[in-house]
Amino acid sequence: MAGLKVEVIKFFPFELPGRKSGVVGYADVKIGDVLVIKAIRLMRNRHGGYYVQMPRIQTEGGSYEVVEVLSKDLLEEIRRKIREAYKEMFKI
């Protein structure tokens, strides 16, 4: 994303042994000098790929994302940076 630097401030691993899919960690991400998004989930699907899930609020009727990233490029950059932080932490 032009002009906005994406940086993982903290990564909190959360991986349950023996599970092939699900949450592998939470990340706090800084976007430029204007925004911090906390508790973004890094998820692993059953095929071994990774995706991010923005913070959610649980309500009686279900749940919804608190942050919606409208730019596919920015969302991909967030995913890439979080995945890199995960790989670096575990030397994968």
N, C-alpha and C positions, 0 to 999 in steps of 0.2 A: 504494500500500500504506500503510494508515494507520499513522502513527507511525515508519515507517522511511524515512529520506531516502536516495535512491539518487544517488550522485555518481560521475562518471567522473574518476578520479585522473589517468590517463594514457591517451592514445590513440596507438597506433603504426600508421601507415598501411602497408599492404602490398597494393598493387594492381599487377597485371601488365597492361601496356598491351595493348589489343586484346581482352581477355577480357570477356565479357558477364556471366559468373557466377564465383563462387568467393570466396575470402577477400579482403576489402577492408581489413581491419585487425584489430588486437588491442587490447583495452582492459583496464585494471585498474579495477575498480569497488569503491567503498566503500558498504556498506549500513549505514546508521545509524552508530553508534559501536561496532559489534560484529563486523563481518565485512568482510574484503577478499577479493575473488575476482580472481585475476590470470589474464591470457591468455585472456580471453573473445574468441572470434572473432566479428567482424561479417562475415556472408556476404551476397552478393547472388545471388538466384536468376536464372534465365535470363529471367524476365519483368520484372526490374527491381526486385522487392521485396527487403526486407532481413529477415534473421533472425539470431539469435545461436546460437552453439554453445559450450556450456560446455567448460572444459578437459578434455582426454581423456588417458588413459594407453593406450599401445600395448602389447599383449601378444602372445604367440605365437598366441593364438586370436582375435585381432582387437583391438578397442579398446572402451573404455567411458568414460563421463563420470565425472569425479572429483566434480563437484558436480551435484546434481539439485535444481532449484527446483520445489517442490511447488505453490506459489501461481502460478496463471496471471496474476494481477494484478501480482505482483512481477516475474515473467519479462517481461511486457509493458513494465513501467516500466524495467527494465534495458535492453531492446531499444531503447526510445524514447530513453533518455538516451545510449546509445552511438551511435545513428544521428544524434542532434542534434550530438554531438561531431564526428562524421565530416563532417557537412554544414557545420558552422562552420569546421572546419579547411580545407576546400576551397571555402568560400563558395558552396555549391550552393544 
